[in-house]
Amino acid sequence: MAEQQTEKTIRIKLVRSPIGYTENQKRTVKALGLHRLNQVVEKPDNDAVRGMINTISHMLEVSE
């Protein structure tokens, strides 16, 4: 039988408001699915998501 691997996920929490930041950073917050402060979302741990986190790392708390 084929072995199924569970994909690693990352918990991302928005801790700073995107108000006052560039439009690119605001769009990145929306692309991650974050709408409110202290909201937590789980995303797959891949290069695309890591790049978005790196762009707005000053606004987020990340846990694995």
All heavy atoms as TSV, in Angstrom:
chain	resi	resn	atom	element	x	y	z
A	1	MET	N	N	0.833	-1.186	0.000
A	1	MET	CA	C	0.000	0.000	0.000
A	1	MET	C	C	0.877	1.250	0.000
A	1	MET	O	O	1.966	1.243	0.559
A	1	MET	CB	C	-0.894	0.024	1.231
A	1	MET	CG	C	-1.919	-1.096	1.260
A	1	MET	SD	S	-2.937	-1.031	2.725
A	1	MET	CE	C	-4.145	0.143	2.203
A	2	ALA	N	N	0.340	2.290	-0.600
A	2	ALA	CA	C	1.074	3.552	-0.645
A	2	ALA	C	C	1.030	4.206	0.735
A	2	ALA	O	O	0.003	4.231	1.404
A	2	ALA	CB	C	0.463	4.480	-1.682
A	3	GLU	N	N	2.157	4.733	1.125
A	3	GLU	CA	C	2.255	5.370	2.422
A	3	GLU	C	C	1.842	6.836	2.295
A	3	GLU	O	O	2.341	7.572	1.436
A	3	GLU	CB	C	3.708	5.289	2.904
A	3	GLU	CG	C	3.872	5.574	4.357
A	3	GLU	CD	C	5.307	5.357	4.794
A	3	GLU	OE1	O	5.836	4.260	4.552
A	3	GLU	OE2	O	5.872	6.303	5.338
A	4	GLN	N	N	0.908	7.266	3.122
A	4	GLN	CA	C	0.473	8.661	3.073
A	4	GLN	C	C	1.252	9.462	4.108
A	4	GLN	O	O	1.344	9.071	5.269
A	4	GLN	CB	C	-1.013	8.780	3.370
A	4	GLN	CG	C	-1.890	8.253	2.273
A	4	GLN	CD	C	-3.356	8.527	2.579
A	4	GLN	OE1	O	-3.690	8.958	3.663
A	4	GLN	NE2	N	-4.200	8.273	1.606
A	5	GLN	N	N	1.794	10.574	3.650
A	5	GLN	CA	C	2.534	11.441	4.553
A	5	GLN	C	C	1.638	12.606	4.940
A	5	GLN	O	O	0.986	13.204	4.099
A	5	GLN	CB	C	3.792	11.972	3.881
A	5	GLN	CG	C	4.801	10.901	3.549
A	5	GLN	CD	C	6.026	11.484	2.875
A	5	GLN	OE1	O	6.039	12.647	2.502
A	5	GLN	NE2	N	7.047	10.673	2.709
A	6	THR	N	N	1.611	12.897	6.221
A	6	THR	CA	C	0.845	14.051	6.656
A	6	THR	C	C	1.693	15.290	6.423
A	6	THR	O	O	2.859	15.336	6.797
A	6	THR	CB	C	0.474	13.950	8.149
A	6	THR	OG1	O	1.669	13.799	8.899
A	6	THR	CG2	C	-0.438	12.770	8.395
A	7	GLU	N	N	1.102	16.253	5.773
A	7	GLU	CA	C	1.827	17.474	5.444
A	7	GLU	C	C	1.981	18.338	6.688
A	7	GLU	O	O	1.038	18.517	7.453
A	7	GLU	CB	C	1.052	18.235	4.367
A	7	GLU	CG	C	1.826	19.364	3.759
A	7	GLU	CD	C	1.100	19.955	2.565
A	7	GLU	OE1	O	0.611	19.190	1.746
A	7	GLU	OE2	O	1.031	21.184	2.501
A	8	LYS	N	N	3.164	18.868	6.890
A	8	LYS	CA	C	3.403	19.744	8.028
A	8	LYS	C	C	2.613	21.032	7.852
A	8	LYS	O	O	2.461	21.541	6.746
A	8	LYS	CB	C	4.883	20.080	8.149
A	8	LYS	CG	C	5.730	18.920	8.562
A	8	LYS	CD	C	7.148	19.374	8.774
A	8	LYS	CE	C	8.023	18.241	9.242
A	8	LYS	NZ	N	9.390	18.705	9.482
A	9	THR	N	N	2.142	21.574	8.964
A	9	THR	CA	C	1.418	22.837	8.917
A	9	THR	C	C	2.085	23.841	9.838
A	9	THR	O	O	2.806	23.479	10.774
A	9	THR	CB	C	-0.055	22.665	9.328
A	9	THR	OG1	O	-0.106	22.150	10.655
A	9	THR	CG2	C	-0.793	21.750	8.374
A	10	ILE	N	N	1.811	25.100	9.569
A	10	ILE	CA	C	2.347	26.204	10.361
A	10	ILE	C	C	1.160	26.987	10.902
A	10	ILE	O	O	0.206	27.251	10.174
A	10	ILE	CB	C	3.201	27.144	9.487
A	10	ILE	CG1	C	4.345	26.397	8.850
A	10	ILE	CG2	C	3.717	28.311	10.298
A	10	ILE	CD1	C	5.131	27.245	7.883
A	11	ARG	N	N	1.214	27.344	12.171
A	11	ARG	CA	C	0.177	28.205	12.757
A	11	ARG	C	C	0.679	29.647	12.688
A	11	ARG	O	O	1.756	29.957	13.194
A	11	ARG	CB	C	-0.102	27.804	14.196
A	11	ARG	CG	C	-0.742	26.427	14.306
A	11	ARG	CD	C	-0.957	26.010	15.737
A	11	ARG	NE	N	-1.749	26.936	16.498
A	11	ARG	CZ	C	-3.085	26.891	16.598
A	11	ARG	NH1	N	-3.740	25.957	15.977
A	11	ARG	NH2	N	-3.738	27.773	17.333
A	12	ILE	N	N	-0.123	30.509	12.079
A	12	ILE	CA	C	0.259	31.905	11.867
A	12	ILE	C	C	-0.743	32.788	12.592
A	12	ILE	O	O	-1.953	32.635	12.417
A	12	ILE	CB	C	0.260	32.246	10.366
A	12	ILE	CG1	C	1.140	31.268	9.599
A	12	ILE	CG2	C	0.715	33.683	10.148
A	12	ILE	CD1	C	0.936	31.316	8.102
A	13	LYS	N	N	-0.245	33.722	13.393
A	13	LYS	CA	C	-1.100	34.629	14.159
A	13	LYS	C	C	-0.748	36.064	13.799
A	13	LYS	O	O	0.426	36.452	13.833
A	13	LYS	CB	C	-0.903	34.397	15.654
A	13	LYS	CG	C	-1.758	35.275	16.536
A	13	LYS	CD	C	-1.535	34.931	17.999
A	13	LYS	CE	C	-2.401	35.751	18.910
A	13	LYS	NZ	N	-2.161	35.416	20.327
A	14	LEU	N	N	-1.761	36.864	13.472
A	14	LEU	CA	C	-1.562	38.281	13.154
A	14	LEU	C	C	-1.541	39.067	14.458
A	14	LEU	O	O	-2.532	39.100	15.189
A	14	LEU	CB	C	-2.685	38.782	12.245
A	14	LEU	CG	C	-2.574	40.221	11.756
A	14	LEU	CD1	C	-1.340	40.397	10.878
A	14	LEU	CD2	C	-3.817	40.627	10.993
A	15	VAL	N	N	-0.412	39.692	14.781
A	15	VAL	CA	C	-0.280	40.407	16.048
A	15	VAL	C	C	-0.122	41.920	15.869
A	15	VAL	O	O	-0.190	42.649	16.843
A	15	VAL	CB	C	0.898	39.864	16.897
A	15	VAL	CG1	C	0.619	38.437	17.334
A	15	VAL	CG2	C	2.193	39.950	16.148
A	16	ARG	N	N	0.101	42.366	14.638
A	16	ARG	CA	C	0.186	43.808	14.371
A	16	ARG	C	C	-0.711	44.144	13.211
A	16	ARG	O	O	-0.824	43.389	12.257
A	16	ARG	CB	C	1.615	44.220	14.020
A	16	ARG	CG	C	2.545	44.123	15.208
A	16	ARG	CD	C	3.795	44.872	14.980
A	16	ARG	NE	N	3.501	46.271	14.686
A	16	ARG	CZ	C	4.339	47.255	14.895
A	16	ARG	NH1	N	5.502	47.007	15.404
A	16	ARG	NH2	N	4.030	48.486	14.587
A	17	SER	N	N	-1.332	45.301	13.248
A	17	SER	CA	C	-2.239	45.731	12.201
A	17	SER	C	C	-1.461	46.119	10.944
A	17	SER	O	O	-0.401	46.749	11.023
A	17	SER	CB	C	-3.038	46.947	12.685
A	17	SER	OG	O	-3.793	47.479	11.634
A	18	PRO	N	N	-2.001	45.771	9.767
A	18	PRO	CA	C	-1.342	46.170	8.524
A	18	PRO	C	C	-1.594	47.631	8.139
A	18	PRO	O	O	-1.058	48.104	7.150
A	18	PRO	CB	C	-1.945	45.217	7.486
A	18	PRO	CG	C	-3.237	44.793	8.052
A	18	PRO	CD	C	-3.067	44.811	9.541
A	19	ILE	N	N	-2.369	48.351	8.948
A	19	ILE	CA	C	-2.623	49.772	8.668
A	19	ILE	C	C	-1.299	50.525	8.743
A	19	ILE	O	O	-0.525	50.367	9.687
A	19	ILE	CB	C	-3.624	50.365	9.681
A	19	ILE	CG1	C	-4.984	49.711	9.500
A	19	ILE	CG2	C	-3.727	51.881	9.523
A	19	ILE	CD1	C	-5.996	50.100	10.562
A	20	GLY	N	N	-1.012	51.327	7.753
A	20	GLY	CA	C	0.211	52.110	7.734
A	20	GLY	C	C	1.354	51.437	6.999
A	20	GLY	O	O	2.425	52.021	6.864
A	21	TYR	N	N	1.146	50.204	6.534
A	21	TYR	CA	C	2.166	49.496	5.772
A	21	TYR	C	C	1.836	49.558	4.286
A	21	TYR	O	O	0.764	50.016	3.894
A	21	TYR	CB	C	2.282	48.039	6.249
A	21	TYR	CG	C	2.884	47.925	7.633
A	21	TYR	CD1	C	2.071	47.756	8.744
A	21	TYR	CD2	C	4.252	48.023	7.829
A	21	TYR	CE1	C	2.617	47.666	10.012
A	21	TYR	CE2	C	4.804	47.935	9.091
A	21	TYR	CZ	C	3.978	47.758	10.182
A	21	TYR	OH	O	4.536	47.677	11.428
A	22	THR	N	N	2.740	49.081	3.465
A	22	THR	CA	C	2.559	49.174	2.014
A	22	THR	C	C	1.409	48.283	1.540
A	22	THR	O	O	1.008	47.334	2.214
A	22	THR	CB	C	3.845	48.747	1.279
A	22	THR	OG1	O	4.104	47.377	1.559
A	22	THR	CG2	C	5.023	49.598	1.700
A	23	GLU	N	N	0.897	48.603	0.370
A	23	GLU	CA	C	-0.207	47.837	-0.213
A	23	GLU	C	C	0.186	46.376	-0.424
A	23	GLU	O	O	-0.625	45.470	-0.229
A	23	GLU	CB	C	-0.630	48.470	-1.538
A	23	GLU	CG	C	-1.929	47.930	-2.081
A	23	GLU	CD	C	-3.135	48.203	-1.187
A	23	GLU	OE1	O	-3.151	49.232	-0.485
A	23	GLU	OE2	O	-4.060	47.367	-1.190
A	24	ASN	N	N	1.434	46.146	-0.811
A	24	ASN	CA	C	1.916	44.780	-0.998
A	24	ASN	C	C	1.823	43.974	0.296
A	24	ASN	O	O	1.413	42.809	0.292
A	24	ASN	CB	C	3.357	44.804	-1.506
A	24	ASN	CG	C	3.908	43.431	-1.771
A	24	ASN	OD1	O	3.206	42.567	-2.287
A	24	ASN	ND2	N	5.155	43.214	-1.401
A	25	GLN	N	N	2.175	44.569	1.408
A	25	GLN	CA	C	2.121	43.869	2.685
A	25	GLN	C	C	0.678	43.618	3.115
A	25	GLN	O	O	0.348	42.565	3.646
A	25	GLN	CB	C	2.878	44.651	3.747
A	25	GLN	CG	C	4.376	44.658	3.500
A	25	GLN	CD	C	5.141	45.502	4.480
A	25	GLN	OE1	O	4.578	46.328	5.191
A	25	GLN	NE2	N	6.450	45.319	4.516
A	26	LYS	N	N	-0.226	44.571	2.849
A	26	LYS	CA	C	-1.641	44.386	3.165
A	26	LYS	C	C	-2.222	43.232	2.357
A	26	LYS	O	O	-2.994	42.421	2.875
A	26	LYS	CB	C	-2.426	45.660	2.876
A	26	LYS	CG	C	-2.104	46.797	3.816
A	26	LYS	CD	C	-2.859	48.041	3.436
A	26	LYS	CE	C	-2.452	49.221	4.297
A	26	LYS	NZ	N	-3.173	50.441	3.955
A	27	ARG	N	N	-1.847	43.140	1.088
A	27	ARG	CA	C	-2.343	42.055	0.239
A	27	ARG	C	C	-1.789	40.710	0.688
A	27	ARG	O	O	-2.466	39.687	0.587
A	27	ARG	CB	C	-1.968	42.315	-1.210
A	27	ARG	CG	C	-2.765	43.436	-1.828
A	27	ARG	CD	C	-2.381	43.654	-3.257
A	27	ARG	NE	N	-3.122	44.760	-3.827
A	27	ARG	CZ	C	-2.813	45.358	-4.955
A	27	ARG	NH1	N	-1.759	44.959	-5.642
A	27	ARG	NH2	N	-3.542	46.356	-5.406
A	28	THR	N	N	-0.571	40.688	1.186
A	28	THR	CA	C	0.019	39.450	1.682
A	28	THR	C	C	-0.738	38.954	2.917
A	28	THR	O	O	-0.980	37.750	3.056
A	28	THR	CB	C	1.507	39.649	2.013
A	28	THR	OG1	O	2.178	40.129	0.844
A	28	THR	CG2	C	2.151	38.359	2.457
A	29	VAL	N	N	-1.131	39.871	3.805
A	29	VAL	CA	C	-1.926	39.501	4.984
A	29	VAL	C	C	-3.236	38.855	4.534
A	29	VAL	O	O	-3.630	37.803	5.039
A	29	VAL	CB	C	-2.190	40.733	5.882
A	29	VAL	CG1	C	-3.212	40.412	6.957
A	29	VAL	CG2	C	-0.899	41.224	6.514
A	30	LYS	N	N	-3.907	39.461	3.552
A	30	LYS	CA	C	-5.169	38.908	3.040
A	30	LYS	C	C	-4.945	37.554	2.373
A	30	LYS	O	O	-5.756	36.636	2.518
A	30	LYS	CB	C	-5.805	39.869	2.026
A	30	LYS	CG	C	-6.370	41.111	2.627
A	30	LYS	CD	C	-7.674	40.827	3.320
A	30	LYS	CE	C	-8.301	42.135	3.774
A	30	LYS	NZ	N	-9.460	41.914	4.607
A	31	ALA	N	N	-3.838	37.413	1.637
A	31	ALA	CA	C	-3.556	36.162	0.936
A	31	ALA	C	C	-3.324	35.013	1.911
A	31	ALA	O	O	-3.614	33.855	1.591
A	31	ALA	CB	C	-2.337	36.332	0.030
A	32	LEU	N	N	-2.838	35.324	3.092
A	32	LEU	CA	C	-2.654	34.295	4.117
A	32	LEU	C	C	-3.967	33.960	4.821
A	32	LEU	O	O	-4.025	33.044	5.626
A	32	LEU	CB	C	-1.618	34.746	5.150
A	32	LEU	CG	C	-0.166	34.694	4.687
A	32	LEU	CD1	C	0.746	35.378	5.701
A	32	LEU	CD2	C	0.273	33.265	4.463
A	33	GLY	N	N	-5.028	34.715	4.527
A	33	GLY	CA	C	-6.335	34.431	5.128
A	33	GLY	C	C	-6.537	35.101	6.467
A	33	GLY	O	O	-7.415	34.708	7.231
A	34	LEU	N	N	-5.752	36.116	6.749
A	34	LEU	CA	C	-5.857	36.816	8.030
A	34	LEU	C	C	-6.707	38.081	7.852
A	34	LEU	O	O	-6.483	38.865	6.928
A	34	LEU	CB	C	-4.470	37.185	8.540
A	34	LEU	CG	C	-3.588	35.987	8.875
A	34	LEU	CD1	C	-2.140	36.418	8.994
A	34	LEU	CD2	C	-4.061	35.318	10.135
A	35	HIS	N	N	-7.683	38.262	8.752
A	35	HIS	CA	C	-8.582	39.410	8.650
A	35	HIS	C	C	-8.567	40.278	9.904
A	35	HIS	O	O	-8.749	41.482	9.821
A	35	HIS	CB	C	-10.019	38.936	8.401
A	35	HIS	CG	C	-10.158	38.116	7.160
A	35	HIS	ND1	N	-10.129	38.667	5.896
A	35	HIS	CD2	C	-10.298	36.789	6.984
A	35	HIS	CE1	C	-10.261	37.710	5.003
A	35	HIS	NE2	N	-10.354	36.551	5.629
A	36	ARG	N	N	-8.380	39.659	11.068
A	36	ARG	CA	C	-8.455	40.386	12.324
A	36	ARG	C	C	-7.188	40.154	13.154
A	36	ARG	O	O	-6.514	39.140	12.991
A	36	ARG	CB	C	-9.647	39.880	13.146
A	36	ARG	CG	C	-10.983	40.223	12.536
A	36	ARG	CD	C	-12.141	39.694	13.358
A	36	ARG	NE	N	-12.306	38.248	13.389
A	36	ARG	CZ	C	-12.613	37.495	12.330
A	36	ARG	NH1	N	-12.746	38.024	11.143
A	36	ARG	NH2	N	-12.779	36.202	12.468
A	37	LEU	N	N	-6.928	41.081	14.057
A	37	LEU	CA	C	-5.809	40.907	14.978
A	37	LEU	C	C	-6.045	39.679	15.847
A	37	LEU	O	O	-7.184	39.372	16.201
A	37	LEU	CB	C	-5.647	42.135	15.871
A	37	LEU	CG	C	-5.054	43.370	15.216
A	37	LEU	CD1	C	-4.974	44.514	16.215
A	37	LEU	CD2	C	-3.689	43.081	14.650
A	38	ASN	N	N	-4.991	39.004	16.187
A	38	ASN	CA	C	-4.995	37.797	17.013
A	38	ASN	C	C	-5.702	36.618	16.363
A	38	ASN	O	O	-5.961	35.622	17.024
A	38	ASN	CB	C	-5.573	38.072	18.405
A	38	ASN	CG	C	-4.740	39.064	19.168
A	38	ASN	OD1	O	-3.517	38.989	19.157
A	38	ASN	ND2	N	-5.388	40.024	19.803
A	39	GLN	N	N	-6.021	36.714	15.084
A	39	GLN	CA	C	-6.601	35.583	14.367
A	39	GLN	C	C	-5.493	34.595	14.036
A	39	GLN	O	O	-4.382	34.981	13.679
A	39	GLN	CB	C	-7.270	36.058	13.081
A	39	GLN	CG	C	-7.896	34.940	12.285
A	39	GLN	CD	C	-8.530	35.423	10.999
A	39	GLN	OE1	O	-8.450	36.597	10.660
A	39	GLN	NE2	N	-9.147	34.514	10.300
A	40	VAL	N	N	-5.789	33.310	14.165
A	40	VAL	CA	C	-4.815	32.256	13.894
A	40	VAL	C	C	-5.313	31.416	12.730
A	40	VAL	O	O	-6.479	31.035	12.686
A	40	VAL	CB	C	-4.614	31.361	15.139
A	40	VAL	CG1	C	-3.648	30.232	14.839
A	40	VAL	CG2	C	-4.125	32.183	16.312
A	41	VAL	N	N	-4.426	31.159	11.764
A	41	VAL	CA	C	-4.737	30.270	10.652
A	41	VAL	C	C	-3.639	29.215	10.562
A	41	VAL	O	O	-2.523	29.424	11.014
A	41	VAL	CB	C	-4.853	31.027	9.299
A	41	VAL	CG1	C	-6.020	31.975	9.308
A	41	VAL	CG2	C	-3.575	31.753	8.964
A	42	GLU	N	N	-3.993	28.079	9.998
A	42	GLU	CA	C	-3.014	27.025	9.754
A	42	GLU	C	C	-2.817	26.895	8.259
A	42	GLU	O	O	-3.784	26.770	7.507
A	42	GLU	CB	C	-3.491	25.692	10.345
A	42	GLU	CG	C	-3.420	25.663	11.841
A	42	GLU	CD	C	-3.590	24.265	12.404
A	42	GLU	OE1	O	-3.623	23.299	11.617
A	42	GLU	OE2	O	-3.695	24.155	13.633
A	43	LYS	N	N	-1.584	26.945	7.836
A	43	LYS	CA	C	-1.230	26.844	6.420
A	43	LYS	C	C	-0.199	25.741	6.241
A	43	LYS	O	O	0.552	25.427	7.159
A	43	LYS	CB	C	-0.638	28.172	5.912
A	43	LYS	CG	C	-1.607	29.329	5.905
A	43	LYS	CD	C	-2.648	29.131	4.849
A	43	LYS	CE	C	-3.645	30.262	4.837
A	43	LYS	NZ	N	-4.661	30.092	3.825
A	44	PRO	N	N	-0.133	25.157	5.041
A	44	PRO	CA	C	0.891	24.132	4.797
A	44	PRO	C	C	2.287	24.748	4.826
A	44	PRO	O	O	2.466	25.913	4.464
A	44	PRO	CB	C	0.548	23.599	3.409
A	44	PRO	CG	C	-0.284	24.648	2.786
A	44	PRO	CD	C	-0.992	25.357	3.892
A	45	ASP	N	N	3.233	23.972	5.282
A	45	ASP	CA	C	4.619	24.442	5.373
A	45	ASP	C	C	5.303	24.196	4.031
A	45	ASP	O	O	5.863	23.146	3.781
A	45	ASP	CB	C	5.343	23.692	6.494
A	45	ASP	CG	C	6.729	24.246	6.755
A	45	ASP	OD1	O	7.087	25.266	6.147
A	45	ASP	OD2	O	7.450	23.649	7.567
A	46	ASN	N	N	5.220	25.198	3.153
A	46	ASN	CA	C	5.900	25.094	1.860
A	46	ASN	C	C	6.603	26.414	1.549
A	46	ASN	O	O	6.495	27.387	2.304
A	46	ASN	CB	C	4.922	24.698	0.746
A	46	ASN	CG	C	3.777	25.676	0.598
A	46	ASN	OD1	O	3.934	26.865	0.789
A	46	ASN	ND2	N	2.604	25.158	0.263
A	47	ASP	N	N	7.338	26.438	0.454
A	47	ASP	CA	C	8.150	27.613	0.130
A	47	ASP	C	C	7.308	28.860	-0.127
A	47	ASP	O	O	7.698	29.966	0.241
A	47	ASP	CB	C	9.023	27.324	-1.095
A	47	ASP	CG	C	10.114	26.311	-0.777
A	47	ASP	OD1	O	10.454	26.152	0.395
A	47	ASP	OD2	O	10.624	25.692	-1.738
A	48	ALA	N	N	6.147	28.704	-0.755
A	48	ALA	CA	C	5.298	29.854	-1.061
A	48	ALA	C	C	4.808	30.527	0.219
A	48	ALA	O	O	4.872	31.760	0.354
A	48	ALA	CB	C	4.120	29.426	-1.924
A	49	VAL	N	N	4.344	29.735	1.155
A	49	VAL	CA	C	3.849	30.286	2.422
A	49	VAL	C	C	5.002	30.863	3.230
A	49	VAL	O	O	4.875	31.932	3.832
A	49	VAL	CB	C	3.092	29.201	3.224
A	49	VAL	CG1	C	2.714	29.706	4.597
A	49	VAL	CG2	C	1.854	28.757	2.462
A	50	ARG	N	N	6.151	30.191	3.232
A	50	ARG	CA	C	7.323	30.716	3.951
A	50	ARG	C	C	7.754	32.069	3.385
A	50	ARG	O	O	8.162	32.962	4.127
A	50	ARG	CB	C	8.492	29.734	3.869
A	50	ARG	CG	C	8.331	28.510	4.722
A	50	ARG	CD	C	8.536	28.847	6.161
A	50	ARG	NE	N	8.413	27.653	6.995
A	50	ARG	CZ	C	8.734	27.632	8.258
A	50	ARG	NH1	N	9.197	28.706	8.860
A	50	ARG	NH2	N	8.572	26.530	8.964
A	51	GLY	N	N	7.651	32.253	2.070
A	51	GLY	CA	C	7.990	33.528	1.454
A	51	GLY	C	C	7.050	34.629	1.891
A	51	GLY	O	O	7.474	35.762	2.157
A	52	MET	N	N	5.746	34.313	1.966
A	52	MET	CA	C	4.770	35.307	2.428
A	52	MET	C	C	5.019	35.671	3.881
A	52	MET	O	O	4.931	36.848	4.257
A	52	MET	CB	C	3.343	34.787	2.243
A	52	MET	CG	C	2.895	34.743	0.811
A	52	MET	SD	S	1.134	34.444	0.627
A	52	MET	CE	C	1.088	32.671	0.707
A	53	ILE	N	N	5.345	34.667	4.692
A	53	ILE	CA	C	5.646	34.930	6.106
A	53	ILE	C	C	6.877	35.816	6.229
A	53	ILE	O	O	6.910	36.740	7.038
A	53	ILE	CB	C	5.837	33.603	6.859
A	53	ILE	CG1	C	4.508	32.870	6.980
A	53	ILE	CG2	C	6.453	33.833	8.236
A	53	ILE	CD1	C	4.630	31.458	7.498
A	54	ASN	N	N	7.879	35.561	5.409
A	54	ASN	CA	C	9.102	36.356	5.447
A	54	ASN	C	C	8.831	37.817	5.080
A	54	ASN	O	O	9.448	38.726	5.641
A	54	ASN	CB	C	10.140	35.754	4.506
A	54	ASN	CG	C	11.504	36.362	4.689
A	54	ASN	OD1	O	11.897	36.664	5.805
A	54	ASN	ND2	N	12.218	36.537	3.596
A	55	THR	N	N	7.898	38.050	4.165
A	55	THR	CA	C	7.567	39.409	3.727
A	55	THR	C	C	6.975	40.237	4.865
A	55	THR	O	O	7.255	41.429	4.977
A	55	THR	CB	C	6.568	39.363	2.555
A	55	THR	OG1	O	7.156	38.612	1.492
A	55	THR	CG2	C	6.223	40.754	2.059
A	56	ILE	N	N	6.147	39.618	5.694
A	56	ILE	CA	C	5.460	40.365	6.755
A	56	ILE	C	C	5.765	39.792	8.132
A	56	ILE	O	O	4.924	39.827	9.031
A	56	ILE	CB	C	3.936	40.407	6.500
A	56	ILE	CG1	C	3.363	38.999	6.389
A	56	ILE	CG2	C	3.611	41.254	5.297
A	56	ILE	CD1	C	1.854	38.957	6.387
A	57	SER	N	N	6.968	39.313	8.325
A	57	SER	CA	C	7.336	38.661	9.590
A	57	SER	C	C	7.214	39.586	10.793
A	57	SER	O	O	6.980	39.122	11.915
A	57	SER	CB	C	8.759	38.116	9.509
A	57	SER	OG	O	9.674	39.167	9.284
A	58	HIS	N	N	7.323	40.897	10.598
A	58	HIS	CA	C	7.219	41.854	11.690
A	58	HIS	C	C	5.796	41.988	12.212
A	58	HIS	O	O	5.576	42.562	13.268
A	58	HIS	CB	C	7.751	43.222	11.247
A	58	HIS	CG	C	7.088	43.731	10.004
A	58	HIS	ND1	N	7.448	43.273	8.749
A	58	HIS	CD2	C	6.108	44.617	9.819
A	58	HIS	CE1	C	6.705	43.886	7.839
A	58	HIS	NE2	N	5.885	44.689	8.468
A	59	MET	N	N	4.800	41.430	11.494
A	59	MET	CA	C	3.398	41.518	11.910
A	59	MET	C	C	2.874	40.188	12.458
A	59	MET	O	O	1.727	40.121	12.892
A	59	MET	CB	C	2.511	41.887	10.715
A	59	MET	CG	C	2.669	43.270	10.207
A	59	MET	SD	S	1.406	43.590	8.995
A	59	MET	CE	C	2.390	44.207	7.663
A	60	LEU	N	N	3.681	39.137	12.405
A	60	LEU	CA	C	3.184	37.796	12.700
A	60	LEU	C	C	3.903	37.121	13.838
A	60	LEU	O	O	5.045	37.467	14.161
A	60	LEU	CB	C	3.368	36.900	11.459
A	60	LEU	CG	C	2.777	37.350	10.150
A	60	LEU	CD1	C	3.177	36.401	9.043
A	60	LEU	CD2	C	1.268	37.445	10.257
A	61	GLU	N	N	3.222	36.129	14.427
A	61	GLU	CA	C	3.844	35.144	15.302
A	61	GLU	C	C	3.656	33.804	14.617
A	61	GLU	O	O	2.548	33.466	14.216
A	61	GLU	CB	C	3.169	35.095	16.665
A	61	GLU	CG	C	3.629	36.120	17.642
A	61	GLU	CD	C	2.964	35.966	19.003
A	61	GLU	OE1	O	2.215	34.983	19.219
A	61	GLU	OE2	O	3.179	36.836	19.828
A	62	VAL	N	N	4.712	33.050	14.468
A	62	VAL	CA	C	4.658	31.782	13.755
A	62	VAL	C	C	5.063	30.658	14.691
A	62	VAL	O	O	6.074	30.749	15.380
A	62	VAL	CB	C	5.585	31.812	12.521
A	62	VAL	CG1	C	5.530	30.499	11.774
A	62	VAL	CG2	C	5.238	32.963	11.602
A	63	SER	N	N	4.250	29.589	14.701
A	63	SER	CA	C	4.612	28.396	15.459
A	63	SER	C	C	4.396	27.178	14.574
A	63	SER	O	O	3.547	27.185	13.689
A	63	SER	CB	C	3.792	28.283	16.749
A	63	SER	OG	O	2.424	28.228	16.436
A	64	GLU	N	N	5.179	26.150	14.807
A	64	GLU	CA	C	5.125	24.977	13.946
A	64	GLU	C	C	4.244	23.904	14.526
A	64	GLU	O	O	3.910	23.878	15.645
A	64	GLU	CB	C	6.531	24.450	13.725
A	64	GLU	CG	C	7.435	25.557	13.266
A	64	GLU	CD	C	8.403	25.130	12.200
A	64	GLU	OE1	O	8.394	23.969	11.814
A	64	GLU	OE2	O	9.155	25.987	11.763
